[in-house]
Structure formats: structure tokens, C-alpha cells
Amino acid sequence: MMRDSAPTDLMPGQLLARGVCRHLRQHDFATLEEFVPERGKRVDVMALGPKGEIWVVECKSSRADFTSDSKWDGYLDWCDRYFWAVDQAFPIDLLPEGTGLIIADAYDAEILRMGPESKLAAARRKVLTRSFARTAAQRLHAYRDPKPGSI
């Protein structure tokens, strides 16, 4: 069976996110890429699980990409589990202990280490879940009707 081709217009981190989203869908998670949980924060992948669990996955395509990211620990307050997604060539010894690890490519991924669970407060979970749903619906609508108001 032939694999579909990876989009050529995506950056390396976006290709990792694509594989992560595909993998998480197999585990009944809904995913959004480049999700903004609050002003000033943008996570690469936010995933909503079948029991309402919320995971954040940051995709790092290189050592330089990782070392230039000084804000990742600010995402810990916005999820039940936190993961890094990297490719097979990434030096995983750079990644902080106590975080999850996913090895990915543009087609699929594998969870090598579960991120430790840190349950969100109910009020924050409600706000995030509502924001996740609204963002997904708005993106779907924009896909179906990219120029609203035009005839």
C-alpha cells in the first residue's frame, strides 16, 4: 500500500504535528493545531480525549527549535498531560524529564513516554473545552465558507 504524500507547503514542525494528530485520532482524540488557550500562548497541538482529558503536544523539529523555546513550561497549566513530539534523529536527552515523549513523522507517531498526569481544575477544563469546540467549529466554517458575505 502506498502512503499518501506529505504536503510540501508545511514546515518541519507542522509535518510532525500532522503525524501526531493522525496518531491521536487512532486513540479517539480530537485535535487542533496551533491552538491559543489564552492570549500570548499558542500550542502546536491540543488534543481532547474521549473522557474529556486535555493533552498539549509541542513539536520540535531541531535542536535550535527546542533551545529557542523558553515558554513551554507555561503550557503545563493548560493540560492534563504534556508531550514533546520530535523525529527519530532528535537528541532526546535535551528534553526535560517529567514530560511525555512522542516520536513522529508526517504520517504517524508513537508515544514512547506518557507525560505525567496533572488534572486541570474543573473551571479551567470547562473554559478550554468550550474554546476548543468554538475554535474547531469556526475553522470548519471558514473551510466551508472562506468568504462569508460574498454572493
N, CA, C and O of each residue as an XYZ file, in Angstrom:
604
protein
N       0.845     -1.178      0.000
C       0.000      0.000      0.000
C       0.888      1.237      0.000
O       1.857      1.319      0.754
N       0.549      2.190     -0.847
C       1.315      3.429     -0.912
C       0.846      4.405      0.155
O      -0.350      4.527      0.421
N       1.779      5.082      0.748
C       1.448      6.164      1.673
C       1.075      7.388      0.863
O       1.594      7.614     -0.229
N       0.154      8.183      1.424
C      -0.127      9.444      0.757
C       1.096     10.332      0.877
O       1.921     10.138      1.770
N       1.216     11.274      0.014
C       2.378     12.150      0.057
C       2.173     13.244      1.096
O       1.055     13.710      1.318
N       3.254     13.638      1.718
C       3.210     14.721      2.697
C       3.091     16.041      1.955
O       3.720     16.230      0.914
N       2.290     16.953      2.483
C       2.198     18.273      1.843
C       3.565     18.943      1.805
O       4.314     18.908      2.781
N       3.877     19.547      0.681
C       5.194     20.173      0.537
C       5.213     21.605      1.050
O       6.281     22.206      1.166
N       4.038     22.160      1.360
C       3.988     23.546      1.819
C       4.029     23.674      3.336
O       3.867     24.774      3.864
N       4.241     22.569      4.046
C       4.283     22.614      5.506
C       5.718     22.674      6.011
O       6.629     22.102      5.412
N       5.900     23.370      7.117
C       7.197     23.448      7.776
C       7.457     22.123      8.513
O       6.517     21.361      8.741
N       8.713     21.833      8.891
C       9.014     20.561      9.566
C       8.176     20.317     10.831
O       7.704     19.201     11.048
N       7.989     21.330     11.651
C       7.182     21.164     12.860
C       5.726     20.861     12.544
O       5.072     20.112     13.270
N       5.219     21.439     11.465
C       3.839     21.178     11.046
C       3.685     19.749     10.528
O       2.632     19.134     10.695
N       4.731     19.227      9.904
C       4.693     17.832      9.460
C       4.659     16.897     10.662
O       3.949     15.892     10.646
N       5.424     17.221     11.708
C       5.367     16.426     12.936
C       3.966     16.485     13.535
O       3.424     15.464     13.960
N       3.385     17.671     13.568
C       2.034     17.837     14.121
C       1.029     16.998     13.342
O       0.115     16.419     13.928
N       1.195     16.932     12.039
C       0.296     16.125     11.209
C       0.340     14.662     11.638
O      -0.705     14.031     11.800
N       1.535     14.124     11.823
C       1.677     12.733     12.258
C       1.121     12.510     13.654
O       0.492     11.485     13.918
N       1.351     13.474     14.558
C       0.825     13.384     15.922
C      -0.700     13.354     15.886
O      -1.319     12.524     16.552
N      -1.302     14.242     15.124
C      -2.768     14.300     15.049
C      -3.338     13.009     14.479
O      -4.364     12.520     14.953
N      -2.688     12.459     13.476
C      -3.131     11.183     12.917
C      -3.089     10.083     13.973
O      -4.023      9.292     14.100
N      -2.006     10.044     14.721
C      -1.856      9.006     15.743
C      -2.899      9.167     16.854
O      -3.526      8.194     17.273
N      -3.075     10.385     17.318
C      -4.032     10.605     18.407
C      -5.463     10.321     17.965
O      -6.286      9.897     18.776
N      -5.766     10.549     16.702
C      -7.103     10.221     16.189
C      -7.372      8.721     16.327
O      -8.509      8.318     16.574
N      -6.340      7.893     16.171
C      -6.489      6.446     16.343
C      -6.841      6.079     17.785
O      -7.345      4.987     18.046
N      -6.575      6.996     18.719
C      -6.902      6.781     20.134
C      -8.143      7.577     20.549
O      -8.366      7.820     21.735
N      -8.937      7.976     19.571
C     -10.211      8.667     19.778
C     -10.053     10.072     20.357
O     -10.942     10.557     21.057
N      -8.930     10.725     20.071
C      -8.733     12.121     20.443
C      -9.116     13.010     19.270
O      -8.875     12.668     18.112
N      -9.709     14.143     19.579
C      -9.908     15.209     18.593
C      -8.747     16.169     18.778
O      -8.340     16.434     19.909
N      -8.213     16.692     17.693
C      -7.028     17.551     17.794
C      -7.227     18.857     17.058
O      -7.964     18.937     16.075
N      -6.555     19.877     17.555
C      -6.456     21.161     16.874
C      -4.995     21.570     16.864
O      -4.310     21.490     17.884
N      -4.526     22.005     15.718
C      -3.167     22.531     15.620
C      -3.202     24.029     15.855
O      -4.191     24.702     15.568
N      -2.097     24.534     16.385
C      -1.921     25.971     16.632
C      -3.119     26.556     17.390
O      -3.759     27.510     16.949
N      -3.389     25.960     18.517
C      -4.497     26.375     19.370
C      -4.010     27.405     20.385
O      -2.920     27.265     20.940
N      -4.805     28.427     20.626
C      -4.453     29.507     21.555
C      -5.308     29.363     22.819
O      -6.482     29.733     22.813
N      -4.731     28.830     23.903
C      -5.516     28.683     25.135
C      -5.764     30.007     25.860
O      -6.767     30.166     26.555
N      -4.849     30.940     25.691
C      -5.019     32.295     26.209
C      -4.095     33.208     25.406
O      -3.166     32.745     24.745
N      -4.363     34.504     25.475
C      -3.550     35.462     24.724
C      -2.065     35.284     25.059
O      -1.680     35.190     26.224
N      -1.253     35.240     24.013
C       0.191     35.124     24.188
C       0.711     33.696     24.198
O       1.921     33.480     24.254
N      -0.186     32.719     24.145
C       0.228     31.312     24.109
C      -0.385     30.656     22.873
O      -1.545     30.893     22.536
N       0.426     29.820     22.201
C      -0.066     29.063     21.055
C       0.602     27.698     21.090
O       1.811     27.581     20.890
N      -0.191     26.674     21.343
C       0.360     25.323     21.405
C       0.298     24.692     20.020
O      -0.604     24.981     19.234
N       1.258     23.833     19.733
C       1.309     23.198     18.419
C       0.118     22.265     18.206
O      -0.523     22.299     17.156
N      -0.176     21.432     19.206
C      -1.324     20.526     19.129
C      -1.998     20.484     20.491
O      -1.345     20.257     21.510
N      -3.298     20.703     20.502
C      -4.096     20.442     21.693
C      -5.025     19.297     21.327
O      -5.647     19.299     20.264
N      -5.112     18.326     22.216
C      -5.917     17.135     21.956
C      -6.942     16.969     23.065
O      -6.632     17.098     24.249
N      -8.172     16.677     22.652
C      -9.281     16.450     23.580
C      -9.647     14.984     23.492
O     -10.055     14.497     22.438
N      -9.499     14.278     24.612
C      -9.724     12.840     24.642
C     -11.170     12.454     24.873
O     -12.008     13.305     25.169
N     -11.462     11.167     24.738
C     -12.840     10.683     24.852
C     -13.437     10.851     26.253
O     -14.658     10.830     26.404
N     -12.611     11.014     27.260
C     -13.102     11.223     28.628
C     -12.945     12.677     29.061
O     -13.066     12.997     30.244
N     -12.674     13.562     28.087
C     -12.533     14.981     28.384
C     -11.134     15.396     28.776
O     -10.911     16.553     29.130
N     -10.176     14.468     28.720
C      -8.800     14.799     29.059
C      -8.204     15.714     27.995
O      -8.547     15.624     26.816
N      -7.318     16.583     28.423
C      -6.702     17.556     27.518
C      -5.192     17.372     27.550
O      -4.558     17.436     28.603
N      -4.640     17.144     26.370
C      -3.196     16.988     26.216
C      -2.667     18.123     25.357
O      -3.343     18.594     24.443
N      -1.452     18.556     25.660
C      -0.734     19.518     24.829
C       0.510     18.821     24.299
O       1.224     18.142     25.037
N       0.756     19.003     22.998
C       1.940     18.439     22.354
C       2.675     19.569     21.652
O       2.118     20.246     20.787
N       3.923     19.765     22.030
C       4.791     20.737     21.358
C       5.712     19.982     20.411
O       6.393     19.043     20.822
N       5.735     20.384     19.154
C       6.506     19.720     18.112
C       7.811     20.477     17.874
O       7.804     21.667     17.560
N       8.909     19.781     18.025
C      10.224     20.394     17.836
C      10.979     19.657     16.742
O      11.216     18.452     16.827
N      11.351     20.409     15.713
C      11.957     19.800     14.536
C      13.483     19.794     14.572
O      14.117     19.158     13.731
N      14.073     20.491     15.530
C      15.537     20.541     15.596
C      15.979     21.008     16.982
O      15.178     21.479     17.790
N      17.269     20.863     17.225
C      17.856     21.355     18.478
C      17.627     22.860     18.608
O      17.248     23.341     19.675
N      17.855     23.599     17.531
C      17.679     25.053     17.567
C      16.223     25.419     17.864
O      15.961     26.357     18.617
N      15.290     24.695     17.284
C      13.865     24.934     17.531
C      13.557     24.738     19.021
O      12.821     25.525     19.617
N      14.115     23.702     19.604
C      13.881     23.437     21.021
C      14.542     24.478     21.925
O      13.908     25.003     22.840
N      15.805     24.769     21.668
C      16.525     25.677     22.571
C      16.021     27.113     22.487
O      16.243     27.901     23.406
N      15.345     27.460     21.394
C      14.812     28.821     21.275
C      13.444     28.977     21.949
O      12.905     30.082     22.011
N      12.888     27.876     22.450
C      11.562     27.905     23.073
C      11.716     27.994     24.586
O      12.019     27.001     25.248
N      11.507     29.185     25.125
C      11.653     29.372     26.569
C      10.305     29.452     27.277
O      10.258     29.664     28.489
N       9.222     29.287     26.548
C       7.903     29.469     27.143
C       7.127     28.169     27.332
O       5.984     28.209     27.785
N       7.700     27.040     27.005
C       6.961     25.778     27.020
C       6.366     25.443     28.380
O       5.268     24.889     28.452
N       7.072     25.769     29.459
C       6.549     25.386     30.780
C       5.288     26.173     31.142
O       4.566     25.782     32.060
N       5.009     27.272     30.442
C       3.768     27.995     30.637
C       2.556     27.241     30.110
O       1.421     27.593     30.432
N       2.783     26.206     29.303
C       1.685     25.405     28.769
C       1.233     24.324     29.756
O       0.159     23.747     29.589
N       2.029     24.052     30.763
C       1.697     22.981     31.709
C       0.390     23.252     32.453
O      -0.310     22.318     32.845
N       0.065     24.519     32.644
C      -1.176     24.882     33.337
C      -2.408     24.737     32.458
O      -3.522     24.995     32.915
N      -2.234     24.334     31.222
C      -3.340     24.266     30.261
C      -3.624     22.853     29.769
O      -4.277     22.671     28.742
N      -3.133     21.850     30.502
C      -3.354     20.474     30.056
C      -3.275     19.491     31.225
O      -2.753     19.796     32.297
N      -3.813     18.309     30.968
C      -3.695     17.207     31.928
C      -2.384     16.449     31.739
O      -1.826     15.894     32.686
N      -1.907     16.439     30.498
C      -0.614     15.806     30.175
C       0.093     16.648     29.116
O      -0.542     17.222     28.231
N       1.418     16.709     29.226
C       2.235     17.494     28.295
C       3.231     16.566     27.610
O       3.840     15.709     28.252
N       3.391     16.746     26.295
C       4.289     15.919     25.490
C       5.154     16.771     24.578
O       4.765     17.863     24.165
N       6.328     16.252     24.275
C       7.155     16.749     23.185
C       6.983     15.772     22.035
O       6.921     14.563     22.260
N       6.905     16.266     20.817
C       6.934     15.417     19.626
C       8.157     15.811     18.819
O       8.346     16.977     18.473
N       8.980     14.821     18.525
C      10.227     15.041     17.780
C      10.390     13.906     16.770
O       9.697     12.891     16.845
N      11.308     14.088     15.831
C      11.563     12.995     14.893
C      12.633     12.070     15.455
O      13.203     12.338     16.512
N      12.898     10.994     14.751
C      13.832      9.980     15.248
C      15.257     10.487     15.409
O      16.007      9.955     16.228
N      15.643     11.493     14.653
C      17.018     12.000     14.719
C      17.220     13.023     15.847
O      18.355     13.413     16.121
N      16.150     13.455     16.495
C      16.247     14.490     17.525
C      17.003     13.948     18.747
O      16.770     12.811     19.158
N      17.912     14.758     19.336
C      18.641     14.324     20.542
C      17.731     14.405     21.779
O      17.663     15.445     22.434
N      17.044     13.316     22.089
C      16.014     13.337     23.128
C      16.565     13.599     24.533
O      15.799     13.914     25.444
N      17.866     13.475     24.715
C      18.441     13.795     26.029
C      18.304     15.284     26.360
O      18.484     15.669     27.516
N      17.993     16.122     25.381
C      17.763     17.549     25.625
C      16.421     17.814     26.314
O      16.260     18.826     26.997
N      15.475     16.916     26.134
C      14.113     17.148     26.611
C      14.023     16.990     28.124
O      14.628     16.079     28.688
N      13.278     17.861     28.779
C      13.166     17.797     30.244
C      12.518     16.499     30.709
O      11.582     15.995     30.088
N      13.031     15.972     31.807
C      12.388     14.806     32.412
C      11.049     15.238     32.983
O      10.828     16.420     33.250
N      10.175     14.294     33.165
C       8.866     14.616     33.700
C       7.915     15.158     32.651
O       6.908     15.781     32.988
N       8.226     14.926     31.376
C       7.347     15.301     30.280
C       7.180     14.087     29.375
O       8.009     13.177     29.386
N       6.112     14.077     28.598
C       5.878     12.973     27.686
C       6.735     13.086     26.437
O       7.259     14.153     26.120
N       6.870     11.975     25.736
C       7.692     11.932     24.529
C       6.971     11.166     23.430
O       6.527     10.035     23.624
N       6.866     11.802     22.285
C       6.279     11.198     21.094
C       7.296     11.309     19.964
O       7.847     12.381     19.710
N       7.536     10.194     19.294
C       8.369     10.199     18.094
C       7.402     10.229     16.911
O       6.484      9.413     16.829
N       7.616     11.178     15.993
C       6.649     11.374     14.913
C       7.344     11.644     13.597
O       8.522     11.996     13.543
N       6.574     11.467     12.539
C       6.926     11.959     11.218
C       5.631     12.479     10.608
O       4.634     12.612     11.317
N       5.621     12.770      9.343
C       4.439     13.370      8.712
C       3.263     12.408      8.596
O       2.145     12.829      8.300
N       3.506     11.118      8.828
C       2.488     10.107      8.577
C       1.886      9.498      9.834
O       0.728      9.080      9.820
N       2.634      9.440     10.896
C       2.168      8.760     12.108
C       3.093      9.152     13.261
O       3.996      9.974     13.108
N       2.844      8.550     14.397
C       3.643      8.830     15.589
C       3.540      7.639     16.535
O       2.729      6.733     16.343
N       4.378      7.667     17.551
C       4.323      6.663     18.600
C       4.629      7.344     19.931
O       5.595      8.098     20.049
N       3.806      7.069     20.915
C       4.049      7.604     22.257
C       5.062      6.702     22.939
O       4.787      5.534     23.217
N       6.249      7.263     23.210
C       7.282      6.483     23.885
C       7.215      6.633     25.395
O       7.546      5.708     26.137
N       6.786      7.799     25.839
C       6.709      8.052     27.291
C       5.484      8.926     27.555
O       5.343     10.006     26.981
N       4.606      8.446     28.427
C       3.436      9.234     28.802
C       3.877     10.406     29.667
O       4.726     10.267     30.547
N       3.290     11.550     29.401
C       3.520     12.690     30.277
C       2.807     12.430     31.595
O       1.735     11.824     31.607
N       3.380     12.874     32.695
C       2.696     12.670     33.980
C       1.360     13.412     33.996
O       1.220     14.478     33.397
N       0.395     12.835     34.684
C      -0.931     13.447     34.743
C      -0.977     14.505     35.838
O      -0.557     14.277     36.972
N      -1.491     15.647     35.471
C      -1.732     16.749     36.395
C      -3.101     17.316     36.035
O      -3.224     18.144     35.132
N      -4.125     16.860     36.751
C      -5.513     17.182     36.400
C      -5.782     18.687     36.439
O      -5.410     19.379     37.386
N      -6.430     19.166     35.393
C      -6.866     20.556     35.336
C      -8.000     20.788     36.329
O      -8.765     19.874     36.638
N      -8.096     22.000     36.816
C      -9.245     22.379     37.636
C     -10.493     22.351     36.759
O     -10.418     22.638     35.564
N     -11.631     22.011     37.342
C     -12.879     21.867     36.583
C     -13.235     23.139     35.818
O     -13.673     23.067     34.670
N     -13.055     24.289     36.436
C     -13.410     25.553     35.769
C     -12.532     25.783     34.544
O     -13.034     26.195     33.498
N     -11.234     25.526     34.655
C     -10.340     25.707     33.513
C     -10.660     24.691     32.422
O     -10.641     25.032     31.240
N     -10.953     23.452     32.799
C     -11.300     22.421     31.817
C     -12.539     22.850     31.021
O     -12.590     22.686     29.802
N     -13.536     23.403     31.726
C     -14.765     23.838     31.061
C     -14.466     24.946     30.046
O     -14.948     24.907     28.914
N     -13.674     25.922     30.459
C     -13.324     27.035     29.564
C     -12.532     26.528     28.362
O     -12.803     26.930     27.230
N     -11.561     25.654     28.593
C     -10.750     25.128     27.495
C     -11.579     24.278     26.537
O     -11.435     24.390     25.320
N     -12.436     23.438     27.078
C     -13.262     22.581     26.231
C     -14.193     23.419     25.366
O     -14.372     23.132     24.183
N     -14.779     24.444     25.948
C     -15.657     25.339     25.179
C     -14.853     26.067     24.093
O     -15.305     26.173     22.953
N     -13.678     26.560     24.441
C     -12.835     27.261     23.475
C     -12.391     26.323     22.355
O     -12.357     26.710     21.187
N     -12.054     25.094     22.719
C     -11.664     24.079     21.741
C     -12.804     23.855     20.745
O     -12.584     23.844     19.534
N     -14.020     23.676     21.261
C     -15.186     23.426     20.407
C     -15.469     24.620     19.497
O     -15.721     24.438     18.306
N     -15.430     25.823     20.031
C     -15.701     27.020     19.228
C     -14.640     27.197     18.137
O     -14.960     27.517     16.993
N     -13.380     26.986     18.505
C     -12.295     27.125     17.530
C     -12.459     26.110     16.403
O     -12.310     26.447     15.229
N     -12.768     24.860     16.768
C     -12.952     23.824     15.752
C     -14.117     24.167     14.831
O     -14.012     24.015     13.614
N     -15.229     24.629     15.404
C     -16.392     24.978     14.589
C     -16.098     26.164     13.672
O     -16.506     26.166     12.511
N     -15.397     27.165     14.184
C     -15.055     28.325     13.363
C     -14.118     27.944     12.219
O     -14.262     28.442     11.103
N     -13.161     27.064     12.497
C     -12.258     26.629     11.431
C     -13.000     25.820     10.374
O     -12.747     25.969      9.178
N     -13.909     24.969     10.815
C     -14.688     24.193      9.853
C     -15.540     25.121      8.993
O     -15.609     24.946      7.777
N     -16.176     26.087      9.603
C     -16.994     27.022      8.851
C     -16.135     27.810      7.846
O     -16.538     27.998      6.698
N     -14.967     28.263      8.277
C     -14.080     29.007      7.374
C     -13.617     28.128      6.211
O     -13.410     28.620      5.102
N     -13.458     26.851      6.462
C     -13.079     25.927      5.393
C     -14.209     25.803      4.371
O     -13.977     25.810      3.163
N     -15.439     25.689      4.884
C     -16.607     25.528      4.008
C     -17.025     26.838      3.336
O     -17.547     26.829      2.221
N     -16.794     27.953      4.014
C     -17.224     29.252      3.502
C     -16.116     30.271      3.755
O     -16.223     31.089      4.668
N     -15.050     30.225      2.949
C     -13.892     31.080      3.217
C     -14.146     32.567      3.023
O     -13.386     33.390      3.532
N     -15.194     32.926      2.303
C     -15.503     34.336      2.078
C     -16.960     34.606      2.453
O     -17.802     34.801      1.576
N     -17.259     34.618      3.759
C     -18.655     34.843      4.144
C     -19.140     36.219      3.682
O     -18.385     37.191      3.674
N     -20.411     36.276      3.299
C     -20.984     37.536      2.862
C     -20.877     37.773      1.370
O     -21.530     38.674      0.842
N     -20.056     36.972      0.665
C     -19.965     37.159     -0.779
C     -21.028     36.311     -1.472
O     -21.424     35.257     -0.975
N     -21.467     36.777     -2.593
C     -22.527     36.038     -3.307
C     -21.993     35.478     -4.601
O     -22.729     34.826     -5.342
